[in-house]
Amino acid sequence: MLEHQLANTTIIEEDDPELYEQLMQGQITALDFFIEFYDGVLLDEDLTEEGAAFASTYYDAYLTDYENLPLQLFDGYDSMYAAIYNEENYMLVARLLEGKLK
């Protein structure tokens, strides 16, 4: 959402500009930012109008698409919720979302 200007950055810059800067400088991961800033919950107000519309329209289909990605999972798990946060998985999800944004 941040990479495609779909996040409400006004809220971010007002509430925690230091954390946002850490993300932009690569000092923390997008996952760290999501958990720290959003408490792991993304609301419509956290997105631009376009971002909220995309999320609302695509969410149900996204879960199916995400589940079908060849993600690397933690050993011993077979759930989509056990995906490892790494660059390979990030790129798979990013490409999926970018394809749907077009």
Secondary structure, DSSP 8 states (H G I E B T S, - for coil): -TTTT-B-HHHHHHH-HHHHHHHHTTSS-HHHHHHHHHTT---GGGB-HHHHHHHHHHHHHHHHHHHTS---B-TT--SGGGB--SHHHHHHHHHHHHHHH-
